Amino acid sequence: MGIKKVFIIISLFFIIPYLKAQDVGLDDFISTNNFIYQWSPFLDTGELKYGSDSFRFKIGENYLVYNYKEKIDGFISRKNGSLKLDKKTADMILQKTGFSSSGNSASLPESSSKNSVNNKNLHPSGYRIAAILIDPGHGGKDPGAIGRHDVNGKPFVINEKDVVLDIALELNKKLVSTYKDKKIILSRNNDSYITHEDRVEKGNSFKLGKNEAIILVSIHANASLSNKNAKGFEVWYLPPDYRRDLIDATTVDKKTKDILPILNSMLEEEFTIESMLLAQNILDGLNASIGEKELVRGLKEEIWFVVRNAKMPSVLIEVGFVSNKEEAQKLVNKAYLKKITEGIYNGIKKFIDNFETISFSGER
């Protein structure tokens, strides 16, 4: 065997392990170093947290966002169904959090490793829904949609504002009873007129703590001038391609301003997905509670004022058609309104349960 060949074999002996060391399995990195981890399979984004340090990432991008303020070099990829971070990124994260790496994989000091906890039982970064804004549409001088019918030879009039207020008040009672740790807000609790701006401001101005969120559920009733037979319920959310500024540039420092488009885009994606999930859960809840398949009109997209101006996950529910004679009579029936309320409540509860619980399974 020639000297050149021997040199190549010896080189490969050292180079191959070195190359393999360049990638660190994210699951191993998390469990070894006791990071708290949040993952969104819909967005291909995630967040690693240790104490007050946060590292947000998107699969395939060559940067991470550190503490929501600083863009730093880093790369996390998906290989053979698993997430990997290169050795340089792993070392950088540990350096930022005050740890060091040893050997071919990153690790905490031995004393910290011994005291590590089971990540599967942890909620990622303590994220929670702190408040729910329930918005019964219209009110006061604004009756909303009006249904006028002849029932048994007598005039029958139904106003949207009355139907949605009844539902909202009952929904408020149920949510207050269930969630002692959350603030339940009503945009109106009587037959009063409130502008669209004031409704949204009640949510946007709510002071959230660290890792807290608020959701908006706006309740309405439908009407059709062209089709008196139209009936059923539907849930609307903001179209995913609608762009808006969610972060006020005047409230952040210069370093954060440099990455404001990145942060805004991440927040838009999160709110879009969470709104879609909230909408689906509520639609499923209504379907199960009302139990009439022909009334399920599905999920829909539109840039309604309240959802496009709300800086939070938000949906708009149309509970039925006041222009449909049969459905209009149902919408003043207390038992039927209770079914609607139960469906919305169950949908909100399921969304919150999922939002505040995460699986740390290695499969992504």
CORJO-V429529 format. One record per pair of residues at least 24 apart in sequence whose ideal C-beta (glycine too) atoms are under 10 Angstrom apart, sorted by the first residue. I is the first residue (numbers start at 1). J is the second residue. Records with the same first field share a line. If there is no record, write none. Layout:
I->J + J
//
This chain:
17->104
18->87 + 104
20->87 + 104
21->86 + 87 + 90 + 103 + 104 + 105
22->84 + 85 + 86 + 87 + 88 + 89 + 90 + 104
23->75 + 77 + 79 + 82 + 84 + 85 + 86 + 87 + 89 + 90 + 104 + 105
24->76 + 83 + 84 + 85 + 86 + 87 + 88 + 89 + 90 + 91 + 93 + 101 + 104 + 105 + 106
25->79 + 82 + 83 + 84 + 85 + 90 + 105 + 362
26->57 + 76 + 77 + 78 + 82 + 83 + 84 + 85 + 90 + 362 + 364
27->82 + 83 + 84 + 119 + 360 + 361 + 362 + 363 + 364
28->82 + 84 + 90 + 105 + 106 + 107 + 362
29->76 + 83 + 84 + 85 + 89 + 90 + 93 + 94 + 101 + 105 + 106 + 107
30->83 + 119 + 360 + 362
31->113 + 116 + 118 + 119 + 120 + 360 + 362
32->105 + 106 + 107 + 108 + 112 + 113 + 116
33->90 + 93 + 94 + 97 + 99 + 101 + 105 + 106 + 107 + 108 + 112 + 113 + 116
34->99 + 108 + 112 + 113 + 115 + 116 + 117 + 118 + 119 + 122
35->93 + 94 + 97 + 108 + 116 + 119 + 122 + 124
36->117 + 119 + 122 + 123 + 124 + 125 + 126 + 127 + 358 + 360
37->119 + 122 + 124 + 125 + 358 + 360
38->123 + 124 + 125 + 127 + 211 + 358 + 360
39->83 + 124 + 358 + 359 + 360 + 361 + 364
40->266 + 269 + 270 + 273 + 274 + 358
41->273 + 363 + 364
42->269 + 270 + 272 + 273 + 274 + 276 + 277
43->266 + 269 + 270 + 272 + 273
44->76 + 78 + 83 + 269 + 364
45->76 + 266 + 269 + 270 + 273
46->76 + 83 + 124 + 364
47->124 + 125 + 127 + 266
48->76 + 85 + 93 + 97 + 124 + 125
49->97 + 122 + 124 + 125 + 126 + 211
50->93 + 94 + 96 + 97 + 98 + 99 + 108
51->97 + 98
52->97 + 210
53->93 + 96 + 97 + 98
54->96 + 125 + 211
55->85 + 89 + 92 + 93 + 96 + 97
56->262 + 263 + 266
57->83 + 85 + 89 + 93 + 266
58->262 + 265 + 266 + 269
59->83 + 364
61->262
62->89
63->259 + 262
64->89 + 92 + 93 + 96
65->256 + 259 + 262 + 263 + 266
66->92 + 93 + 96 + 259
67->96 + 256
68->247 + 252 + 256 + 259 + 263 + 266 + 267
69->252 + 253 + 255 + 256 + 257 + 258 + 259 + 263
70->96 + 255 + 256 + 258 + 259
71->255 + 256 + 258 + 259 + 262 + 263
72->96 + 259
78->364
81->362 + 363 + 364
82->362 + 363 + 364
83->362 + 364
118->360
119->360
120->358 + 359 + 360 + 361
121->360
122->358 + 360
123->211 + 355 + 356 + 357 + 358
124->211 + 356 + 357 + 358 + 360
125->210 + 211 + 358
126->209 + 210 + 211 + 212 + 356
127->210 + 211 + 212 + 213 + 355 + 356 + 357 + 358
128->181 + 182 + 208 + 209 + 211 + 212 + 213 + 352 + 355 + 356
129->179 + 181 + 182 + 183 + 212 + 213 + 214 + 215 + 312 + 313 + 348 + 351 + 352 + 353 + 355 + 356
130->179 + 181 + 182 + 183 + 206 + 207 + 208 + 209 + 211 + 212 + 213 + 214 + 215
131->179 + 182 + 183 + 184 + 185 + 202 + 203 + 206 + 207 + 208 + 212 + 213 + 214 + 215 + 216 + 312
132->171 + 172 + 175 + 176 + 179 + 182 + 183 + 184 + 185 + 186 + 203 + 214 + 215 + 216 + 217 + 348 + 352
133->183 + 184 + 185 + 186 + 187 + 199 + 200 + 202 + 203 + 204 + 206 + 214 + 215 + 216 + 217 + 218 + 306 + 310 + 312 + 314
134->164 + 167 + 168 + 169 + 171 + 172 + 175 + 184 + 185 + 186 + 187 + 188 + 189 + 215 + 216 + 217 + 218 + 219 + 344 + 348
135->164 + 168 + 185 + 186 + 187 + 188 + 194 + 196 + 199 + 200 + 202 + 203 + 216 + 217 + 218 + 219 + 220 + 306 + 310 + 314 + 316 + 317
136->160 + 161 + 162 + 163 + 164 + 165 + 166 + 167 + 168 + 169 + 171 + 172 + 186 + 187 + 188 + 189 + 190 + 191 + 194 + 199 + 217 + 218 + 219 + 220
137->161 + 163 + 164 + 165 + 168 + 187 + 188 + 194 + 196 + 199 + 218 + 219 + 220 + 221 + 304 + 306 + 316 + 317 + 318
138->162 + 163 + 164 + 165 + 188 + 191 + 193 + 194 + 220 + 221
139->164 + 165 + 187 + 188 + 189 + 190 + 191 + 192 + 193 + 194 + 199
140->188 + 190 + 191 + 192 + 193 + 194
141->191 + 192 + 193
142->193 + 194 + 195
143->191
144->220 + 221 + 222 + 223 + 322
145->220 + 221 + 222 + 223 + 224 + 225 + 318 + 321 + 322 + 323 + 328
146->221 + 223 + 322 + 323 + 328
147->221 + 222 + 223 + 228 + 320 + 321 + 322 + 323 + 324 + 325 + 327 + 328 + 329 + 331 + 332
148->322 + 323 + 325 + 328
149->228 + 322 + 323 + 324 + 325 + 326 + 328 + 329
150->325
151->325 + 328 + 329
156->325 + 328 + 329 + 332
157->322 + 328
158->221 + 223 + 322 + 323 + 325 + 327 + 328 + 329 + 331 + 332
159->191 + 221 + 322
160->219 + 220 + 221 + 222 + 223 + 318 + 319 + 320 + 322 + 331
161->188 + 191 + 192 + 193 + 220 + 221
162->191 + 221 + 322 + 331 + 332
163->219 + 220 + 221 + 319 + 320 + 322 + 328 + 331 + 332 + 337 + 340
164->188 + 218 + 219 + 220 + 221 + 317 + 318 + 319 + 331 + 337 + 340
165->189 + 190 + 191 + 192 + 219
166->219 + 331 + 332 + 334 + 337 + 338 + 340 + 341
167->219 + 220 + 221 + 317 + 319 + 331 + 337 + 338 + 340 + 341 + 344 + 345
168->217 + 218 + 219 + 341 + 344
169->341
170->334 + 337 + 338 + 340 + 341 + 342 + 344 + 345
171->217 + 219 + 340 + 341 + 342 + 344 + 345 + 348
172->341
173->341 + 345
174->341 + 342 + 344 + 345 + 346 + 348 + 349
175->217 + 344 + 345 + 348 + 349 + 352
178->345 + 348 + 349 + 352
179->348 + 349 + 352
182->212 + 214 + 352
183->207 + 214
185->214 + 216
187->216 + 218 + 219 + 306
195->305
196->304 + 305 + 306 + 309
197->305 + 306 + 309
199->305 + 306 + 309 + 310
200->305 + 306 + 307 + 308 + 309 + 310 + 311 + 312 + 314
201->309 + 310
202->310
203->306 + 309 + 310 + 311 + 312 + 314
204->246 + 309 + 310 + 311 + 312
205->311
206->311 + 312
208->312
213->270 + 271 + 274 + 312 + 313 + 352 + 355 + 356
214->310 + 311 + 312 + 313 + 314
215->271 + 274 + 275 + 278 + 310 + 312 + 313 + 314 + 315 + 348 + 351 + 352 + 355
216->275 + 278 + 306 + 307 + 309 + 310 + 311 + 312 + 313 + 314 + 315 + 316
217->278 + 279 + 282 + 306 + 313 + 314 + 315 + 316 + 317 + 344 + 347 + 348 + 351
218->304 + 305 + 306 + 307 + 310 + 314 + 315 + 316 + 317 + 318
219->315 + 316 + 317 + 318 + 319 + 340 + 341 + 344
220->304 + 306 + 316 + 317 + 318 + 319 + 320
221->317 + 318 + 319 + 320 + 321 + 322 + 323 + 327 + 328 + 331
222->297 + 317 + 318 + 319 + 320 + 321 + 322 + 323 + 324 + 327
223->318 + 320 + 321 + 322 + 323 + 324 + 328
224->321 + 322 + 323 + 324
225->323
226->323
227->321 + 323 + 324
228->321 + 323 + 324 + 325
229->321 + 323 + 324 + 325 + 326 + 327
230->297 + 320 + 321 + 323 + 324 + 327
231->292 + 294 + 295 + 297 + 320 + 321 + 323 + 324 + 325 + 326 + 327 + 328 + 330
232->286 + 290 + 292 + 293 + 294 + 295 + 296 + 297 + 298 + 318 + 319 + 320 + 321 + 324 + 327
233->282 + 283 + 286 + 287 + 290 + 292 + 295 + 296 + 297 + 298 + 317 + 318 + 319 + 320 + 321 + 327 + 340 + 343 + 344
234->279 + 283 + 286 + 295 + 296 + 297 + 298 + 299 + 300 + 316 + 317 + 318 + 319 + 320
235->275 + 276 + 278 + 279 + 280 + 281 + 282 + 283 + 284 + 285 + 286 + 296 + 297 + 298 + 299 + 300 + 315 + 316 + 317 + 318 + 319 + 344 + 347
236->275 + 279 + 299 + 300 + 301 + 302 + 303 + 304 + 306 + 307 + 314 + 315 + 316 + 317 + 318
237->271 + 272 + 273 + 274 + 275 + 276 + 277 + 278 + 279 + 280 + 299 + 300 + 301 + 302 + 304 + 307 + 313 + 314 + 315 + 316
238->268 + 271 + 272 + 275 + 276 + 279 + 301 + 302 + 303 + 304 + 306 + 307 + 308 + 309 + 310 + 313 + 314 + 315 + 316
239->272 + 300 + 301 + 302 + 303 + 307 + 308
240->268 + 269 + 271 + 272 + 273 + 275 + 276 + 301
241->268 + 272 + 301
242->268 + 272 + 301 + 302 + 303 + 307 + 308
243->268
244->268 + 271 + 303 + 308 + 309 + 310 + 311
245->311
246->270 + 271 + 310 + 311 + 312
247->311
248->311
267->311 + 312
270->313
271->307 + 310 + 311 + 312 + 313 + 314
272->313
273->313
274->312 + 313 + 314 + 315 + 351 + 354 + 355
275->301 + 307 + 310 + 312 + 313 + 314 + 315 + 316 + 351
276->301 + 313 + 315
277->313 + 315 + 347 + 350 + 351 + 354 + 355
278->313 + 314 + 315 + 347 + 348 + 350 + 351 + 352 + 354 + 355
279->307 + 313 + 314 + 315 + 316 + 317 + 347 + 351
280->315 + 347 + 350 + 351
281->315 + 344 + 346 + 347 + 348 + 349 + 350 + 351 + 352 + 353 + 354
282->315 + 317 + 343 + 344 + 345 + 346 + 347 + 348 + 350 + 351
283->315 + 317 + 343 + 344 + 347
284->343 + 346 + 347 + 350
285->340 + 342 + 343 + 344 + 345 + 346 + 347 + 348 + 349 + 350 + 351
286->317 + 319 + 320 + 339 + 340 + 341 + 342 + 343 + 344 + 346 + 347
287->343 + 347
288->339 + 342 + 343 + 346 + 347
289->338 + 339 + 340 + 341 + 342 + 343 + 344 + 345 + 346 + 347
290->319 + 320 + 330 + 336 + 339 + 340 + 342 + 343
291->339 + 343
292->330 + 339
295->320 + 321 + 327 + 330
297->321
313->351 + 355
315->344 + 347 + 348 + 351
317->343 + 344 + 347
319->343 + 344
//
